[in-house]
Amino acid sequence: MPSIYPVLRDCLRGTTPPLLALPPTPVEAERLYNHFVGRPSPGSALIMATSGTTGTPKGARLSPAALRAAIDSTHAALGGPGRWLLAVPAHHIIGMQVLLRSLHAGYDPVTLPLENGFHLADLPTAIAELRDGSTTSPRRHYASLVPSQLDTLYHDLHSSHLPTRRIAEDALAACSHLDAILSGGAPLPDHIDTYLTRAGLTIVRGYGSSEVAGGVLFDGRPGPATQFRIDPATHRVSISGATLADGYVGIAAHPDWTYDDGQRWYHTHDLGHWDDDGRLIIDGRLDEAINSGGIIVIPQPLEAALYTHPGVKECAVIGLPHPHFGQCVTAVIVPTDDTPPPTMEEIIALLEPTFGHYSIPKDAIYLPQLPHRSNGKLNRTELVTLVSQLHH
């Protein structure tokens, strides 16, 4: 990994041809390389492939100025530049920005070994190196962790298996020395955030994407380089500002990018609203909405409510094909090790007072685990396929 640091520094200066971030798997790397290579990308420093949930990934064209603006925005939100721990894949924007932030601040990042997956036992050594591994000690130390990693920490701290719990306690103690943990890539359940914060961690919930060069919203507050607006009819979130990508590789015009009175906007596929404190709350994604008999159901609020049950380790609300209603709202639950999961009757009692009868799940499926993408996001497409197969 350190061998690429000089190239990444040049990337931030704009003195290198556009870099293409590729995944470690050879087949996928070759597919992306063949898709993007040779396509003009003037003014770009970095090409980041989107997650590609609906087909061939698009390549967000990021300029040096956009990357630096996103870095400065994040550091301003967290309290200043610092050294970063890489604990997520670097071919996603959440990981790439960890490297770039640390290098831009003048420090080599520390990388957690991820070849065999994420393990809490690796955190104490890595964080010790983060704090003491350089000749000049930075004033601040950071890590980016996705919610599934924080979920592992939370549940292992509650494990009845003593060795597992002790590893988690050591990881918690190490993480308490970080000035902040930036959580992103997916929503972090409130109960995990609350528990780990009370246990001594400083967690900042981030929101962003490849199209805006990384994180641009921090605990619901826009970074200094960005503006947000919400369509009053559709609740779709749009972003403008210095962190915007220059568009997609090989696509001259795309409906997600428009100009309004001379100002350029990126129209996300996320839904949101402003709360009473002026924070932007992301409610879910347009492409994850469930249409059940004409009733539009957003999964994320239902999932957040399900997480309040002590028997839910992980959950998802999905739409399964239904011959009459189009889709059937279904809860998929991973039980905790020590507490039984909620029954269908308990799910109804938990959700119906808030969401009403027509929006709540009509069925519950219990699985040992849920599928995730390499960036930690829930793979809803794969989950729908898996559950549909189990039903047949």
C-alpha positions, -999 to +999 in steps of 0.1 A: +000+000+000+027+026+008+041+023-027+010+041-041+012+071-017+034+093-039+010+087-068-020+097-046-002+128-035+003+137-072-033+130-077-043+156-052-019+181-069-034+173-103+000+163-117-008+128-128-031+113-154-065+102-140-062+073-116-088+045-117-096+028-084-099-009-090-111-037-066-087-064-055-106-092-073-089-098-107-121-105-127-140-074-114-109-053-118-104-064-154-141-057-161-139-022-148-106-015-165-119-026-199-151-005-194-133+028-185-099+026-202-094+048-232-124+070-225-116+107-222-117+123-188-103+158-191-094+176-158-100+145-137-076+133-111-095+102-100-122+079-114-143+062-088-168+035-099-202+037-083-215+006-066-235-003-097-265-018-080-286-016-112-261-026-139-227-015-152-211+009-128-206+046-138-173+063-133-175+095-113-149+120-126-133+138-096-110+168-100-082+176-077-101+206-064-132+185-056-111+160-037-094+187-017-127+204-010-141+172+004-110+166+025-111+200+040-149+197+046-144+165+065-115+177+086-135+209+094-164+188+106-142+166+128-120+193+144-090+195+121-065+174+100-051+142+114-038+108+107-062+081+095-067+044+099-078+025+068-102-002+079-124-003+047-117-012+011-097+015-007-115+010-041-146+026-026-148+064-020-151+059+017-117+041+018-100+062-009-108+093+010-092+079+042-059+076+023-062+110+007-072+128+039-042+114+058-018+121+030-032+156+025-026+162+062+010+152+059+008+117+074+010+082+060-022+063+069-021+031+088-039+001+071-058-026+088-052-061+073-084-069+054-073-099+032-092-123+055-120-099+065-124-074+093-114-086+128-117-066+160-086-083+173-065-063+147-077-029+160-055-024+191-022-029+173-033-008+143-045+021+165-013+019+186+007+023+153-016+051+143-009+070+174+029+063+177+041+051+143+053+085+129+082+107+139+059+137+142+029+129+163-003+144+148-027+161+171-057+141+159-063+105+149-093+092+130-109+060+115-137+054+091-158+023+100-190+011+083-220+003+104-215-035+100-181-031+117-196-011+145-224-037+147-198-064+152-182-044+180-215-038+197-227-074+196-193-089+206-193-066+237-226-083+246-214-118+238-218-145+264-185-160+251-158-146+273-129-146+248-151-129+222-162-103+247-126-096+259-114-090+223-143-066+218-134-048+251-098-044+240-110-030+206-133-006+224-105+006+246-083+012+216-110+030+197-116+053+226-082+069+218-095+080+184-106+116+182-135+105+160-148+076+141-166+086+109-194+061+102-207+060+066-217+038+037-250+029+053-273+040+081-260+034+116-287+021+140-294+045+168-290+020+196-255+011+184-245+048+181-260+056+216-243+026+233-209+031+218-210+068+225-218+062+261-190+037+262-165+065+253-164+066+215-168+097+194-189+087+164-198+111+136-224+099+111-213+108+076-232+108+043-218+111+008-211+093-024-185+090-052-204+117-071-196+143-043-160+131-036-169+114-003-185+127+028-205+160+027-229+157+055-219+152+092-244+143+119-270+159+096-250+192+091-238+201+056-201+206+052-188+241+044-183+232+007-218+220-001-254+230-003-284+208+000-320+211-011-350+188-010-377+186-036-409+194-018-430+170-040-407+140-041-384+146-011-354+138-034-321+152-020-299+173-043-264+186-037-244+215-050-209+229-042-172+225-046-171+187-041-192+178-071-177+154-096-174+166-132-199+140-143-195+104-155-168+090-177-180+086-213-215+102-206-218+137-221-251+144-203-269+126-175-302+135-159-287+132-124-267+164-132-285+197-140-279+235-139-303+258-121-298+295-125-261+288-134-256+266-103-247+229-109-266+203-089-263+166-084-296+149-079-291+119-056-314+089-054-319+095-017-350+108+001-347+131+030-362+158+052-351+186+076-358+180+112-368+206+138-331+212+146-321+220+110-305+186+105-309+168+072-323+133+078-318+107+051-349+086+050-340+060+023-334+055-014-358+060-042-347+026-058-353+008-025-389+020-020-415-008-019-448-005-038-474-027-021-508-023-036-501+014-043-488+021-008-452+034-010-431+020+019-396+033+027-377+005+044-352+025+066-376+039+092-391+004+097-357-011+100-347+016+126-377+007+147-370-031+144-335-025+157-350-013+190-360-049+198-332-067+218-335-098+197-326-081+165-289-083+155-294-071+119-325-066+098-338-055+065-373-047+052-377-057+015-404-061-011-410-097-023-430-103-055-467-107-048-493-117-075-520-092-063-502-064-045-471-063-067-448-065-037-453-078-002-435-059+027-413-085+044-390-082+074-358-102+073-342-106+107-308-119+120-314-129+156-290-121+184-272-149+202-288-144+236-323-130+230-351-146+208-361-125+178-394-108+177-424-129+165-447-116+138-472-106+165-444-086+183-434-070+151-469-058+145-472-045+181-439-027+177-445-010+143-483-006+138-488+023+163-462+044+144-465+033+108-500+020+104-514-013+093-507-010+055-470-001+057-458-027+082-443-061+072-468-089+065-442-116+070-410-122+088-380-143+076-352-153+100-317-158+086-282-164+102-268-134+082-275-109+055-255-104+023-233-073+021-213-056-006-175-051-001-182-015+010-203-027+039-237-018+024-265-043+026-270-060-008-308-058-011-309-072-046-291-104-035-312-106-003-345-104-023-332-132-046-321-153-017-354-150+002-375-155-029-356-188-035-362-199+001-400-193-004-401-216-035 
